[in-house]
Amino acid sequence: MSHSKRQYATAFCLLGFTAVCGLWLGEHQAGPLPVRDLLGAIAIAAIAALALWRGGRAMAVAAAIGVVLIFGTAWTIGAREARLAFNACVENGELVRVALAHYHSMHGRYPTTLAELAVPVPGALRLPPHVLRYRSDASGYRLSFSDWLVQHEASESRPFEANK
């Protein structure tokens, strides 16, 4: 592979990696100010620039700018998906509890995963883990979902309650 083809392949891989990182970090925000996510974008941009510096400064700078733009776009999409998934859990979380009660009455146990239910499960994201978390054991289950501010929890005997 020639030097320029290798540079383009490197740039393409870095941009793909950037898109996946931006999407994942946007979907799994840690707080209201995305400092961790911005540091991730800066680190990937620096890696892109360093990796391509030998091939020319113009390509290195273009790659760094491309990284920032792609990361920002992917992060924005991911943050929107996270907001929609969280809101879907708020609106439809109780439907999952109803489906779990129905499943338990039909099978005498709770499902191992929510995928076994015959209803759409809210909170799905493009990249795991999803917003709605589920754990079951012999005696019951626990459902939860949260954002950086509020945690919602429910069980077989309690509806969803919000806790700060």
C-alpha positions as MATLAB code, in Angstrom:
seq = 'MSHSKRQYATAFCLLGFTAVCGLWLGEHQAGPLPVRDLLGAIAIAAIAALALWRGGRAMAVAAAIGVVLIFGTAWTIGAREARLAFNACVENGELVRVALAHYHSMHGRYPTTLAELAVPVPGALRLPPHVLRYRSDASGYRLSFSDWLVQHEASESRPFEANK';
ca = [
       0.000    0.000    0.000;
       1.427    3.383   -0.959;
       2.081    6.090    1.595;
      -0.854    8.287    0.490;
      -3.273    5.343    0.431;
      -2.150    4.425    3.928;
      -2.767    8.016    5.057;
      -6.265    8.016    3.584;
      -7.001    4.642    5.189;
      -5.739    5.984    8.526;
      -7.867    9.111    8.187;
     -10.930    7.071    7.238;
     -10.472    4.731   10.230;
      -9.980    7.665   12.604;
     -13.115    9.382   11.303;
     -15.148    6.167   11.692;
     -13.801    5.693   15.201;
     -14.658    9.323   15.915;
     -18.252    8.864   14.752;
     -18.767    5.793   16.948;
     -17.149    7.486   19.978;
     -19.195   10.645   19.496;
     -22.433    8.693   19.194;
     -21.710    6.518   22.232;
     -20.650    9.448   24.406;
     -23.696   11.466   23.298;
     -26.029    8.592   24.155;
     -24.365    8.004   27.531;
     -23.894   11.533   28.820;
     -22.367   11.840   32.261;
     -23.715   15.265   33.144;
     -25.126   18.563   31.968;
     -21.713   19.846   30.825;
     -20.080   17.345   28.466;
     -16.516   17.984   29.677;
     -15.554   14.295   29.402;
     -16.946   14.208   25.880;
     -15.144   17.378   24.806;
     -11.875   15.976   26.136;
     -12.536   12.824   24.117;
     -13.035   14.876   20.947;
      -9.849   16.857   21.583;
      -7.864   13.672   22.228;
      -9.084   12.007   19.025;
      -8.396   15.196   17.028;
      -4.857   15.325   18.434;
      -4.292   11.661   17.576;
      -5.585   12.269   14.043;
      -3.310   15.270   13.576;
      -0.262   13.438   14.942;
      -0.941   10.328   12.873;
      -1.172   12.345    9.669;
       1.411   15.076   10.392;
       4.143   13.405    8.339;
       1.945   13.383    5.268;
       1.488   17.107    5.396;
       0.229   19.741    7.727;
      -2.791   20.509    5.572;
      -4.007   16.901    5.757;
      -3.341   16.756    9.512;
      -5.267   19.981   10.155;
      -8.103   18.871    7.842;
      -8.309   15.558    9.686;
      -8.408   17.296   13.083;
     -11.174   19.633   11.909;
     -13.030   16.681   10.384;
     -12.748   14.809   13.670;
     -14.231   17.719   15.598;
     -17.095   18.154   13.109;
     -17.911   14.456   12.881;
     -17.612   14.002   16.648;
     -19.896   16.988   17.283;
     -22.495   15.784   14.794;
     -22.463   12.218   16.112;
     -22.550   13.452   19.722;
     -25.565   15.675   18.961;
     -27.392   12.747   17.355;
     -26.533   10.526   20.318;
     -27.664   13.111   22.872;
     -30.975   13.484   21.022;
     -31.433    9.697   20.963;
     -30.701    9.530   24.707;
     -33.256   12.249   25.450;
     -35.912   10.487   23.351;
     -35.116    7.117   24.960;
     -35.323    8.577   28.464;
     -38.660   10.260   27.672;
     -39.981    7.001   26.208;
     -39.134    5.277   29.498;
     -40.991    7.965   31.446;
     -44.035    7.637   29.174;
     -44.075    3.836   28.710;
     -42.212    2.341   31.659;
     -45.415    1.208   33.340;
     -46.391   -0.715   30.204;
     -43.271   -2.817   30.704;
     -44.356   -3.541   34.289;
     -47.777   -4.663   32.987;
     -46.086   -6.908   30.405;
     -43.817   -8.363   33.112;
     -46.835   -9.143   35.328;
     -48.563  -10.821   32.370;
     -45.432  -12.835   31.548;
     -45.157  -13.928   35.185;
     -48.792  -15.046   35.275;
     -48.310  -17.075   32.059;
     -44.923  -18.670   32.858;
     -44.670  -18.596   36.655;
     -41.400  -16.667   36.474;
     -40.042  -13.375   35.210;
     -38.154  -13.334   31.908;
     -34.385  -13.425   31.828;
     -34.307  -10.387   29.537;
     -36.848   -7.805   28.424;
     -36.447   -9.078   24.853;
     -38.640  -12.041   25.846;
     -41.644   -9.749   26.322;
     -44.188   -9.373   23.525;
     -44.162   -5.566   23.770;
     -41.829   -2.866   22.497;
     -39.383   -1.975   25.233;
     -38.683    1.762   25.616;
     -35.224    3.151   26.129;
     -33.375    1.491   23.246;
     -30.262    3.278   22.016;
     -28.180    2.662   18.914;
     -25.217    1.548   21.065;
     -25.600   -0.411   24.318;
     -26.192   -0.294   27.170;
     -29.767    0.850   26.793;
     -31.498    3.375   29.045;
     -33.959    0.932   30.674;
     -32.138   -1.588   32.859;
     -33.716   -4.827   34.062;
     -32.651   -7.442   36.616;
     -34.687  -10.431   37.697;
     -34.277  -13.119   40.305;
     -36.442  -15.860   41.781;
     -38.521  -13.440   43.840;
     -39.021  -10.492   41.490;
     -37.407   -7.898   39.312;
     -36.009   -4.404   39.319;
     -36.382   -1.860   36.525;
     -34.491    1.411   36.442;
     -33.500    4.240   34.160;
     -31.778    7.520   34.797;
     -30.178   10.615   33.413;
     -27.559   12.780   35.075;
     -30.161   14.290   37.414;
     -32.914   11.760   38.244;
     -33.072    7.988   38.753;
     -36.376    6.154   38.261;
     -36.803    2.730   39.890;
     -39.598    0.165   39.951;
     -40.110   -3.432   41.011;
     -42.835   -6.064   40.871;
     -44.453   -4.439   43.921;
     -43.669   -0.734   43.334;
     -44.424    1.569   40.386;
     -41.706    3.831   39.082;
     -40.504    6.408   41.590;
     -38.125    9.249   40.812;
     -35.160    9.890   43.119;
     -32.609   12.669   42.917;
];
